[in-house]
Amino acid sequence: MTLATFNVNSIRARLPVLTKWLTETNPDVVALQETKVEDAKFPIAEIESAGYHVSFHGQPRYNGVALLSKAPIDSTLTGFEDPEWPTDCRIIAAQIGEVYVVNTYAPNGTAVGSEKYEYKLAWFEKLHDLLYDRLKDHENLVWLGDINVAPTDLDVFDPKKMAAEVCFTSREKDALKKLVDLGLTDCFRKFEQGGGHYSYWEYFIPNSFQRNLGWRIDHIYATKALADTCTGCEIDLEPRRWERPSDHTPVVASFDI
């Protein structure tokens, strides 16, 4: 079983890239983030024509998440399902075959010390509660998506320069560690311990992709039972080389289940 995460940075703008990638790689499950489209305008027909069931949770211009699956998608959850939290279309979870999949587009945080930064940290605390609850009932659970945190110095191109930047501050890394400490494994780091492997390159840095000035902020985490069956996890660089690419590229993990 292959599971992938891909921040498409607008599914309608990136539809040719996405459908080409689906045709060429044929993953079983794909978690999309930053779809940036309300549900009524989601390109269902194009996704179904590629051979996938689809479930989505979106809004105009911002955020948005979706799950694509060769197998049926069951028991879908969107958001925290808590009326005290805004419905900002950052979470979609579902049972797909033997695996419970939690797809998240974590807040960026914008600037250290801002309201959005504090919201990001509170959001991670709320996500901790959600995952803690789901892990009670799901031995085979995957949490994946654009997590918007680079966990270690190996996961950014210039850790000294970025030490005080959002997505790499100690508070954000501590929040991520608290989630991972629930019993999750970073599937990519199971196979690759070195630096220089990134999934996101900023548009506004000239030739950032060609110079490999990136961040590893797109992750696939699995419970121990599932991680023990993981046979590989790679960052697929090819879609970032195509015409009109997203600023992210897919991360793909394979499981022997």
CORHUCOR-V489707 format. One record per pair of residues at least 4 apart in sequence whose ideal C-beta (glycine too) atoms are under 7 Angstrom apart, sorted by sequence separation. I is the first residue (numbers start at 1). J is the second residue. D is the distance in whole Angstrom. If there is no record, write none. Layout:
BEGIN
I_J_D ; I_J_D
END
This chain:
BEGIN
10_14_6 ; 11_15_6 ; 14_18_5 ; 15_19_6 ; 16_20_6 ; 17_21_6 ; 18_22_6 ; 19_23_6 ; 20_24_6 ; 21_25_6 ; 22_26_7 ; 37_41_5 ; 43_47_6 ; 44_48_6 ; 45_49_6 ; 46_50_7 ; 48_52_6 ; 59_63_6 ; 69_73_5 ; 77_81_6 ; 110_114_5 ; 113_117_6 ; 115_119_6 ; 116_120_6 ; 117_121_7 ; 118_122_6 ; 119_123_6 ; 120_124_7 ; 121_125_7 ; 122_126_7 ; 123_127_6 ; 124_128_6 ; 126_130_7 ; 127_131_6 ; 128_132_6 ; 129_133_6 ; 130_134_6 ; 131_135_6 ; 134_138_5 ; 151_155_6 ; 158_162_6 ; 159_163_6 ; 168_172_7 ; 169_173_7 ; 170_174_6 ; 171_175_6 ; 172_176_7 ; 173_177_6 ; 174_178_7 ; 176_180_6 ; 177_181_6 ; 180_184_5 ; 186_190_7 ; 188_192_6 ; 189_193_7 ; 207_211_5 ; 222_226_4 ; 223_227_7 ; 224_228_6 ; 226_230_7 ; 237_241_7 ; 9_14_6 ; 37_42_6 ; 47_52_5 ; 59_64_6 ; 80_85_5 ; 95_100_5 ; 96_101_5 ; 112_117_6 ; 150_155_4 ; 163_168_7 ; 164_169_7 ; 167_172_6 ; 179_184_7 ; 185_190_6 ; 192_197_6 ; 208_213_4 ; 222_227_4 ; 240_245_5 ; 8_14_4 ; 48_54_7 ; 58_64_4 ; 67_73_6 ; 110_116_4 ; 111_117_6 ; 135_141_6 ; 150_156_5 ; 153_159_4 ; 156_162_5 ; 162_168_5 ; 180_186_7 ; 202_208_5 ; 208_214_7 ; 239_245_6 ; 11_18_7 ; 47_54_5 ; 57_64_7 ; 94_101_6 ; 109_116_6 ; 110_117_6 ; 134_141_6 ; 201_208_4 ; 57_65_5 ; 79_87_5 ; 93_101_6 ; 109_117_4 ; 201_209_4 ; 205_213_5 ; 222_230_6 ; 93_102_4 ; 107_116_7 ; 240_249_4 ; 8_18_6 ; 44_54_6 ; 56_66_4 ; 93_103_7 ; 239_249_5 ; 55_66_7 ; 80_91_7 ; 92_103_5 ; 109_120_4 ; 239_250_6 ; 54_66_6 ; 55_67_5 ; 79_91_5 ; 107_119_6 ; 131_143_6 ; 156_168_6 ; 201_213_6 ; 237_249_6 ; 78_91_7 ; 91_104_5 ; 107_120_4 ; 201_214_4 ; 220_233_6 ; 236_249_6 ; 42_56_5 ; 54_68_5 ; 78_92_5 ; 90_104_6 ; 106_120_7 ; 198_212_7 ; 200_214_6 ; 235_249_6 ; 236_250_5 ; 90_105_5 ; 200_215_5 ; 42_58_6 ; 52_68_4 ; 53_69_5 ; 76_92_7 ; 77_93_4 ; 90_106_7 ; 107_123_5 ; 196_212_6 ; 198_214_3 ; 235_251_5 ; 236_252_6 ; 39_56_6 ; 52_69_6 ; 77_94_7 ; 106_123_7 ; 150_167_6 ; 198_215_6 ; 199_216_5 ; 200_217_5 ; 52_70_6 ; 55_73_5 ; 76_94_4 ; 149_167_6 ; 150_168_5 ; 198_216_5 ; 199_217_6 ; 200_218_7 ; 234_252_6 ; 39_58_5 ; 51_70_7 ; 53_72_6 ; 75_94_6 ; 148_167_5 ; 197_216_6 ; 199_218_4 ; 38_58_6 ; 53_73_5 ; 74_94_6 ; 75_95_5 ; 233_253_4 ; 11_32_7 ; 35_56_7 ; 37_58_5 ; 38_59_6 ; 47_68_6 ; 55_76_5 ; 57_78_4 ; 73_94_5 ; 74_95_4 ; 232_253_7 ; 38_60_5 ; 151_173_6 ; 232_254_5 ; 4_27_5 ; 35_58_5 ; 37_60_7 ; 73_96_6 ; 104_127_7 ; 149_172_5 ; 230_253_6 ; 231_254_5 ; 3_27_7 ; 6_30_6 ; 8_32_5 ; 10_34_7 ; 11_35_4 ; 65_89_6 ; 149_173_6 ; 230_254_7 ; 231_255_7 ; 2_27_4 ; 3_28_7 ; 9_34_5 ; 11_36_7 ; 12_37_6 ; 36_61_6 ; 63_88_6 ; 64_89_5 ; 65_90_6 ; 67_92_6 ; 71_96_6 ; 151_176_6 ; 230_255_5 ; 231_256_5 ; 2_28_5 ; 3_29_5 ; 4_30_5 ; 5_31_5 ; 6_32_6 ; 7_33_4 ; 8_34_6 ; 10_36_4 ; 11_37_6 ; 36_62_6 ; 63_89_4 ; 65_91_7 ; 66_92_7 ; 71_97_5 ; 229_255_5 ; 1_28_5 ; 4_31_7 ; 7_34_5 ; 8_35_6 ; 19_46_6 ; 23_50_7 ; 37_64_6 ; 63_90_6 ; 65_92_5 ; 67_94_6 ; 69_96_5 ; 149_176_5 ; 229_256_5 ; 15_43_6 ; 22_50_5 ; 36_64_5 ; 229_257_5 ; 34_63_7 ; 35_64_3 ; 102_131_7 ; 147_176_7 ; 226_255_6 ; 34_64_6 ; 35_65_7 ; 59_89_5 ; 218_248_6 ; 12_43_7 ; 15_46_6 ; 19_50_6 ; 35_66_6 ; 58_89_5 ; 188_219_7 ; 209_240_5 ; 220_251_6 ; 11_43_6 ; 33_65_5 ; 57_89_5 ; 102_134_7 ; 188_220_7 ; 32_65_7 ; 186_219_6 ; 187_220_5 ; 218_251_5 ; 220_253_5 ; 32_66_4 ; 67_101_6 ; 100_134_6 ; 187_221_7 ; 57_92_5 ; 186_221_6 ; 187_222_6 ; 31_67_6 ; 32_68_7 ; 67_103_6 ; 185_221_6 ; 199_235_5 ; 55_92_6 ; 184_221_4 ; 185_222_5 ; 190_227_7 ; 29_67_7 ; 30_68_4 ; 65_103_5 ; 100_138_4 ; 184_222_7 ; 197_235_6 ; 29_68_7 ; 55_94_6 ; 102_141_7 ; 104_143_7 ; 184_223_6 ; 185_224_6 ; 29_69_5 ; 65_105_5 ; 100_140_7 ; 102_142_7 ; 105_145_6 ; 106_146_6 ; 108_148_5 ; 154_194_7 ; 183_223_6 ; 187_227_6 ; 190_230_6 ; 28_69_7 ; 85_126_7 ; 99_140_5 ; 100_141_5 ; 101_142_5 ; 102_143_5 ; 103_144_6 ; 104_145_4 ; 105_146_5 ; 106_147_5 ; 107_148_7 ; 143_184_6 ; 154_195_4 ; 180_221_6 ; 183_224_6 ; 191_232_6 ; 28_70_5 ; 63_105_6 ; 98_140_5 ; 103_145_5 ; 106_148_4 ; 185_227_4 ; 191_233_6 ; 99_142_6 ; 104_147_7 ; 187_230_5 ; 190_233_7 ; 203_247_5 ; 188_233_5 ; 202_247_6 ; 80_126_6 ; 187_233_4 ; 201_247_6 ; 135_182_6 ; 200_247_6 ; 131_179_6 ; 135_183_7 ; 167_215_7 ; 200_248_5 ; 117_166_6 ; 199_248_6 ; 80_130_6 ; 121_171_6 ; 128_178_6 ; 132_182_6 ; 167_217_6 ; 199_249_6 ; 124_175_4 ; 128_179_6 ; 131_182_6 ; 112_164_6 ; 127_179_7 ; 199_251_6 ; 112_166_6 ; 121_175_6 ; 111_166_6 ; 124_179_7 ; 157_212_7 ; 110_166_6 ; 157_213_5 ; 109_166_4 ; 112_169_6 ; 157_214_6 ; 108_166_6 ; 109_167_7 ; 108_167_7 ; 156_215_5 ; 155_215_7 ; 155_216_4 ; 188_251_7 ; 150_215_5 ; 150_216_6 ; 187_253_5 ; 29_96_6 ; 150_217_5 ; 149_217_6 ; 148_217_5 ; 31_101_7 ; 147_217_6 ; 34_105_6 ; 146_217_6 ; 147_218_7 ; 29_101_6 ; 31_103_4 ; 33_105_4 ; 146_218_5 ; 147_219_5 ; 144_219_6 ; 144_220_4 ; 144_221_7 ; 142_220_6 ; 143_221_5 ; 142_221_7 ; 142_222_5 ; 141_223_5 ; 140_223_6 ; 139_223_6 ; 142_226_6 ; 140_225_6 ; 141_226_7 ; 139_225_5 ; 140_226_5 ; 135_223_7 ; 146_248_7 ; 33_145_5 ; 34_146_7 ; 31_144_5 ; 33_146_4 ; 31_145_6 ; 99_226_7 ; 3_142_6 ; 5_144_4 ; 7_146_4 ; 5_145_5 ; 3_144_7 ; 98_257_6 ; 7_218_6 ; 5_218_5 ; 5_220_6 ; 3_220_7 ; 21_239_5 ; 17_239_6 ; 17_242_6 ; 27_252_6 ; 17_244_7 ; 17_245_6 ; 17_246_7 ; 21_250_7 ; 13_244_7 ; 14_246_5 ; 9_246_4 ; 8_246_5 ; 9_247_6 ; 7_246_6 ; 9_248_7 ; 7_248_4 ; 6_248_7 ; 6_250_4 ; 5_250_7 ; 4_250_5 ; 5_251_5 ; 4_251_7 ; 4_252_4 ; 2_252_6 ; 3_253_5 ; 2_254_5 ; 3_255_7 ; 1_255_5 ; 1_257_5
END
